[in-house]
Amino acid sequence: MKQYFTFFYLISLLLLSSCATPPVEEFTMKHAIAINDDGSPYALTIKTATDIIPENQYVYSNHVNSIINSIKKSGKTNILIFVFGGMNSLDATLKKSYILANAITNTSDYYPILINWESSLFDAYYEHLMWNRRGLDSVYLGPPLAPFYFIADIGRAISRLPVNLVFQTISVTKDYDMNSEIDESEKVSIDKLKLRVYSGKDYTPGYLYFFKFLVYTCGFPIRLITTPMIDACGKSAWDIMVKRTRTAFQKQQENEVSINKKTKQIIFLPPNGAFALLMDALKKLHDEDNKYFFTLIGHSLGPVMLNEMIRRYPNLPYRNIVYLAAACTIRDTRYALAPYANTHTNFTFYNLCIHENADRYDMMWFAALPRGSILEWIDSFLGDPLTYDDRTLGKWSNSLRVLQSIEPKFRSKVVIKAFGLYDPKTNNIILDEPQQHTDFSDPRLQFWNPAFWQVKTLIKK
């Protein structure tokens, strides 16, 4: 048993040492935070103009204070909080944070704060396999049970393979909806509900869809192998990613209970995750001077974290809430935003989607993987929705079906928009509209620009 523990600890150490984050520029530090897999602040090495401050000298409270001071010095009052999506390593998003922070600062009146969190697929599955046991990280039950967790994942994937293949086959036999936009009956319903809804057109050449159909059909034997692999590892990893959106606010609880020696009362443990500590500081900044307000933007799994933030900090003024191809569920968003709409009137919620055909028929690695965007995968086998409200909000078809169930007070605050595909009016060689799920965080889109959310000539008033 001792050798068994030693083996897994050596692997853990090797992984940790190979994932050391390179130095982060001082400019980035004033516009970004990094969150560890357990919700704690990630210790960063800081590169200044004259020196490099090692991670063992990193103090998160000083980092947060530098952000707050920088906001005050900037004179900007519109604070943009952007949360990266899932399946990203901290290294990748921190590099992108420098680019985005520069671009947003130079092209807008926002003060950007970018939320980096560890959500790489391998790292998340490793935590599931090695440590997470019924909501707790266990040293004693983690490594010994790892082989059995792996066998269970494989068994689940193999037993579910026929089901997954049936749904994939059905999707292949469906006709492509070349003009997937709002029909006349839907327009009547939308007008009655007084909703702002728009769907772009699909200008993809028919021959390209036919070619994709042939390639995907020929790749069936390959998917007999890749589908269970994704189902085995992907579902468990996805669950861990969702868990990390919560520990970003409240870290893993300890067994020991702290008791006040004088009063003999249990000491209240406030939210202690890295994101919560930042939000506490931002709330204090707003309480001291209410000129500050917020724009929230989240991509993919980022809106799950933003929903949690809105529930925990419902008194802050969020003027614009923008979800980009959101992987959060319809239900989770309703529980976060509908109550907020009851107490706040000066805000707008933008649910931005790629075209319905782009979600349905996206082909990652051509024929080797199941067809569809990551949102299709979540609805199909990563998330296992029990009701329609448990499906992803960021898919156009899902959003359209729940229009009537949007609460009246919230309804007037909602804009739902799906972008076109190969639209000659708006798309050119430079990326102007998102064509795939991953496009939304591309700086070339300038997704922080309000013109990206609602274009007067496109959105139905």
C-alpha positions in Angstrom: 0.0 0.0 0.0 2.8 2.4 0.8 4.4 1.8 -2.6 0.9 2.4 -4.2 0.6 5.8 -2.4 4.2 6.8 -3.3 3.5 6.0 -7.0 0.5 8.3 -7.2 2.2 11.1 -5.2 5.2 11.0 -7.5 2.8 11.3 -10.5 1.0 14.2 -8.8 4.3 16.0 -8.1 5.5 15.4 -11.7 2.3 16.9 -13.1 2.5 19.9 -10.8 6.1 20.6 -11.6 5.4 20.4 -15.4 2.5 22.9 -15.1 4.5 25.8 -13.6 3.0 29.0 -14.9 5.5 31.4 -16.5 5.9 34.9 -15.1 2.9 37.2 -15.5 3.3 40.9 -16.6 2.6 43.5 -14.0 0.0 45.0 -16.4 -1.9 41.7 -16.5 -1.8 41.5 -12.7 -3.9 44.7 -12.5 -6.5 43.2 -14.8 -6.7 39.5 -13.9 -6.8 37.0 -11.2 -6.0 33.3 -11.3 -8.0 30.7 -9.4 -6.6 27.3 -8.3 -8.5 24.0 -8.8 -9.6 24.1 -5.1 -10.9 27.7 -5.3 -7.8 29.3 -3.6 -5.8 32.0 -5.3 -3.1 30.7 -7.6 0.3 31.9 -6.6 1.8 33.8 -9.6 5.3 34.8 -10.5 5.1 38.5 -11.3 7.3 40.2 -13.9 7.8 43.9 -13.3 9.8 46.4 -15.3 12.9 45.9 -13.2 12.5 42.6 -11.4 10.8 39.2 -11.1 8.8 38.6 -7.9 8.7 34.8 -7.3 5.5 33.0 -6.4 6.6 32.4 -2.8 6.4 36.1 -2.3 2.9 36.4 -3.9 0.2 37.7 -1.5 -3.3 37.6 -2.9 -4.7 40.4 -0.7 -1.9 42.7 -2.1 -2.9 41.6 -5.6 -6.6 42.5 -5.0 -5.6 45.8 -3.5 -3.5 46.7 -6.6 -6.5 46.0 -8.8 -8.7 48.3 -6.6 -6.1 51.0 -6.6 -5.7 50.7 -10.3 -9.4 51.1 -10.9 -9.4 54.3 -8.8 -6.4 55.7 -10.6 -7.9 54.9 -14.1 -10.9 57.1 -13.5 -13.1 54.5 -15.2 -16.4 53.6 -13.6 -17.6 50.8 -15.9 -15.9 47.6 -14.6 -16.0 44.7 -17.0 -15.7 41.2 -15.4 -15.0 38.6 -18.0 -14.9 34.9 -17.1 -13.1 32.4 -19.4 -14.9 29.2 -20.4 -14.1 25.7 -19.5 -11.5 23.3 -20.9 -8.7 25.9 -20.6 -5.5 25.7 -18.7 -4.3 28.7 -16.6 -1.3 29.1 -18.8 -3.4 29.5 -21.9 -5.9 32.0 -20.4 -3.2 34.1 -18.6 -1.4 34.6 -21.9 -4.7 35.5 -23.5 -5.5 37.8 -20.6 -2.6 40.1 -21.5 -3.9 40.4 -25.1 -7.5 40.9 -24.0 -6.8 43.4 -21.2 -4.8 45.5 -23.7 -7.4 45.3 -26.4 -10.3 46.1 -24.1 -8.5 49.0 -22.4 -7.5 50.6 -25.7 -10.8 50.3 -27.4 -13.4 51.0 -24.7 -14.2 52.9 -21.5 -14.2 49.6 -19.5 -11.8 48.7 -16.7 -11.4 45.0 -17.5 -10.9 42.3 -14.9 -10.4 38.8 -16.4 -11.1 35.7 -14.3 -8.7 32.8 -15.0 -9.5 29.4 -13.5 -8.0 26.0 -14.0 -10.4 24.0 -16.2 -8.3 21.9 -18.5 -9.8 18.6 -19.4 -6.9 16.5 -18.2 -6.5 18.3 -14.9 -10.3 18.1 -14.2 -10.4 14.3 -14.9 -7.3 13.7 -12.9 -9.0 15.4 -9.9 -12.0 13.2 -10.4 -10.0 10.0 -10.7 -7.5 10.7 -7.9 -8.9 12.9 -5.2 -12.6 13.9 -5.3 -14.7 11.6 -3.3 -18.4 12.5 -2.8 -17.6 16.2 -2.7 -14.5 16.0 -0.6 -10.8 15.7 -1.5 -9.7 12.6 0.2 -6.0 11.5 0.7 -7.0 8.1 2.1 -9.9 7.2 -0.3 -8.6 9.0 -3.3 -5.7 7.0 -4.8 -6.8 3.6 -3.5 -10.2 3.9 -5.2 -8.8 5.5 -8.4 -8.7 2.2 -10.4 -12.3 1.4 -9.5 -13.4 4.9 -10.5 -11.7 4.4 -13.8 -13.3 1.0 -14.3 -16.7 2.5 -13.5 -16.2 5.3 -16.0 -15.2 2.8 -18.7 -18.2 0.6 -17.9 -20.6 3.5 -18.0 -19.2 4.6 -21.4 -19.5 1.1 -22.9 -23.0 0.5 -21.6 -24.1 3.9 -22.9 -22.4 3.5 -26.3 -25.5 2.1 -28.1 -27.6 5.0 -26.8 -25.1 7.6 -27.9 -24.7 6.0 -31.3 -28.5 6.0 -31.8 -28.7 9.8 -31.1 -25.7 10.4 -33.4 -27.3 8.4 -36.2 -30.5 10.4 -35.8 -28.6 13.6 -36.1 -26.9 12.5 -39.3 -30.2 11.6 -40.9 -31.8 15.0 -40.1 -32.1 17.5 -42.9 -30.0 20.5 -42.8 -32.0 23.6 -42.1 -30.4 26.0 -44.5 -32.5 29.0 -43.3 -32.9 28.4 -39.7 -34.5 31.6 -38.7 -37.8 32.6 -37.0 -40.9 31.5 -38.9 -44.1 33.5 -39.1 -45.9 31.8 -36.2 -42.9 32.3 -34.0 -42.7 36.0 -35.0 -46.4 36.4 -33.8 -45.6 34.8 -30.4 -42.4 36.9 -30.0 -44.3 40.1 -30.8 -46.9 39.3 -28.2 -44.2 38.6 -25.6 -42.5 41.9 -26.6 -39.1 40.1 -26.8 -36.0 41.2 -28.7 -35.0 38.2 -30.7 -32.9 37.8 -33.8 -31.5 34.9 -35.8 -29.1 35.3 -38.7 -29.3 33.2 -41.8 -27.1 30.3 -42.9 -25.4 31.0 -46.2 -23.2 27.8 -46.2 -23.0 26.3 -49.7 -25.0 23.1 -50.1 -22.0 21.2 -51.5 -20.1 21.9 -48.3 -22.8 20.3 -46.1 -23.0 17.3 -48.5 -19.2 16.8 -48.2 -19.4 17.0 -44.4 -22.2 14.5 -44.5 -20.1 12.0 -46.5 -17.1 12.4 -44.3 -19.0 12.1 -41.1 -20.8 8.9 -42.3 -17.5 7.3 -43.3 -16.1 8.1 -39.9 -18.6 5.9 -38.0 -16.0 3.1 -37.3 -13.7 5.7 -35.7 -16.4 7.0 -33.5 -17.0 3.5 -32.1 -13.8 4.2 -30.2 -13.8 7.9 -29.6 -17.4 8.2 -28.4 -16.9 6.0 -25.3 -13.6 7.7 -24.6 -15.3 11.1 -24.5 -18.2 9.7 -22.5 -15.8 8.0 -20.0 -13.5 10.9 -19.3 -15.5 13.9 -20.5 -18.5 13.6 -18.3 -16.6 13.1 -15.1 -14.2 16.0 -16.0 -17.2 18.2 -16.9 -18.7 17.6 -13.4 -15.4 18.7 -11.8 -15.3 21.8 -13.9 -18.8 22.7 -12.7 -17.7 22.0 -9.1 -14.8 24.5 -9.6 -17.2 27.3 -10.6 -18.5 26.9 -7.0 -15.3 26.5 -5.1 -14.1 29.8 -6.7 -16.4 31.4 -4.1 -16.3 28.9 -1.2 -13.2 26.7 -0.9 -13.3 23.1 0.2 -14.7 22.9 3.8 -12.4 21.6 6.6 -13.6 19.1 9.2 -12.6 21.3 12.1 -15.2 23.8 13.4 -13.8 27.1 14.7 -15.4 28.3 17.9 -15.2 31.7 19.6 -13.5 31.2 23.0 -15.5 33.9 24.6 -19.0 33.4 23.3 -18.6 29.7 22.6 -20.4 30.3 19.3 -19.4 28.7 16.0 -17.5 31.3 14.0 -19.1 32.1 10.7 -17.0 31.2 7.7 -17.6 33.8 5.0 -17.0 33.0 1.3 -13.2 32.5 1.1 -12.6 31.5 -2.6 -10.4 33.7 -4.7 -13.3 35.1 -6.8 -15.3 35.9 -3.6 -12.4 37.8 -2.1 -12.2 39.9 -5.2 -15.9 40.5 -5.2 -15.8 41.5 -1.6 -13.3 44.2 -2.5 -15.3 45.4 -5.5 -18.4 45.5 -3.4 -16.6 47.6 -0.8 -15.4 49.9 -3.6 -19.0 50.4 -4.8 -20.3 50.9 -1.3 -17.8 53.6 -0.7 -18.6 55.3 -4.1 -21.7 54.2 -6.0 -20.5 55.7 -9.3 -19.1 52.3 -10.1 -21.2 49.8 -12.1 -20.5 46.5 -13.8 -20.7 44.7 -17.1 -20.5 40.9 -16.9 -19.4 38.8 -19.8 -18.9 35.0 -19.7 -18.1 32.5 -22.4 -19.2 28.8 -22.4 -18.8 27.6 -18.8 -18.0 31.1 -17.6 -21.8 32.0 -17.2 -22.1 29.2 -14.6 -19.7 31.1 -12.5 -21.4 34.4 -13.2 -24.8 33.0 -12.2 -23.2 32.0 -8.9 -21.7 35.4 -8.5 -25.1 37.2 -9.1 -26.8 35.0 -6.5 -24.1 35.8 -3.9 -23.8 39.5 -4.8 -27.3 40.6 -5.8 -27.0 44.2 -4.7 -24.4 45.3 -7.1 -25.4 47.2 -10.3 -24.9 44.9 -13.3 -25.9 47.1 -16.2 -25.2 44.6 -19.0 -25.0 40.8 -18.5 -23.7 39.1 -21.6 -23.5 35.3 -22.0 -21.6 34.0 -25.0 -22.6 30.5 -26.1 -23.5 29.8 -22.4 -23.0 26.2 -21.1 -25.1 27.0 -18.0 -28.6 25.5 -17.9 -31.7 27.5 -18.5 -32.8 26.6 -14.9 -29.6 27.9 -13.3 -29.8 31.2 -15.2 -33.5 31.7 -14.3 -32.7 31.1 -10.6 -29.9 33.7 -10.8 -31.4 36.4 -13.0 -35.2 36.4 -12.4 -34.8 37.4 -8.7 -32.3 40.0 -9.7 -34.9 41.4 -12.1 -37.3 41.8 -9.3 -35.0 44.2 -7.5 -33.2 45.9 -10.4 -34.6 47.6 -13.5 -31.6 49.2 -15.1 -30.0 46.2 -16.8 -30.1 44.1 -19.9 -29.4 40.4 -20.4 -27.9 39.3 -23.7 -28.0 35.6 -24.6 -25.7 35.3 -27.7 -25.6 32.1 -29.7 -23.9 30.8 -32.8 -26.3 29.7 -35.6 -28.4 26.6 -34.8 -26.7 24.7 -37.7 -23.3 25.6 -36.3 -24.2 24.0 -33.0 -25.8 21.0 -34.6 -23.3 20.1 -37.3 -20.0 21.3 -36.0 -17.3 18.7 -36.8 -14.3 18.8 -34.5 -11.5 16.7 -36.0 -13.9 16.0 -38.9 -15.3 12.5 -38.5 -13.2 11.3 -35.5 -15.5 12.8 -32.8 -19.2 13.0 -32.3 -20.8 15.8 -34.3 -21.9 19.1 -32.8 -20.5 21.8 -30.6 -19.6 21.3 -26.9 -23.1 22.5 -26.1 -24.5 19.6 -28.1 -22.2 17.3 -26.3 -23.4 18.6 -22.9 -27.0 18.2 -23.8 -26.3 14.7 -25.3 -24.1 13.0 -22.8 -21.9 15.3 -20.7 -24.8 16.8 -18.8 -27.7 14.4 -18.9 -30.5 16.9 -18.6 -33.6 15.6 -16.7 -36.0 18.3 -18.0 -35.8 20.9 -20.8 -34.8 23.6 -18.3 -31.7 21.5 -17.6 -30.4 21.9 -21.2 -27.8 24.6 -22.1 -29.0 28.2 -22.4 -26.5 29.0 -25.2 -28.1 27.0 -27.9 -30.5 28.9 -30.1 -33.1 26.1 -30.3 -33.1 25.8 -26.5 -33.6 29.5 -25.9 -36.4 29.8 -28.4 -38.4 27.0 -26.8 -38.5 28.7 -23.4 -39.4 32.2 -24.4 -42.9 32.0 -23.0 -41.7 30.8 -19.7 -39.5 33.8 -19.1 -40.9 35.7 -16.1 -42.7 39.0 -17.1 -40.5 41.3 -15.1 -37.4 39.6 -16.6 -38.8 39.4 -20.1 -38.3 43.0 -21.1 -34.7 42.8 -20.1 -33.8 40.0 -22.4 -32.1 40.0 -25.8 -31.6 36.7 -27.6 -29.4 36.7 -30.7 -28.0 34.0 -33.0 -25.4 35.0 -35.5 -25.4 34.0 -39.2 -23.2 31.6 -41.0 -21.0 32.8 -43.9 -23.3 35.9 -44.0 -22.0 38.0 -46.9 -23.3 41.2 -45.3 -21.4 40.8 -42.1 -18.7 38.2 -42.5 -15.4 38.6 -44.4 -11.9 37.2 -44.1 -11.5 38.9 -40.8 -13.7 37.3 -38.2 -16.7 39.6 -37.7 -19.2 37.0 -36.4 -18.6 33.8 -34.4 -18.9 30.7 -36.6 -18.0 28.2 -34.0 -18.4 27.8 -30.2 -14.8 28.7 -29.5 -14.9 31.9 -31.7 -16.6 34.0 -29.0 -13.5 34.7 -27.0 -11.5 35.8 -30.1 -10.3 39.4 -29.5 -10.9 40.2 -33.2 -14.6 40.0 -32.5 -14.4 42.8 -29.9 -17.1 40.9 -28.0 -17.0 43.6 -25.3 -18.4 46.2 -27.7 -22.1 46.8 -27.3 -22.5 46.8 -31.1 -21.6 43.1 -31.0 -24.5 42.3 -28.7 -27.3 44.2 -30.5 -27.1 45.7 -33.9 -29.9 48.1 -34.6 -30.4 46.9 -38.2 -30.6 43.3 -37.1 -32.3 43.0 -33.7 -36.1 43.1 -33.8 -37.4 46.0 -31.8 
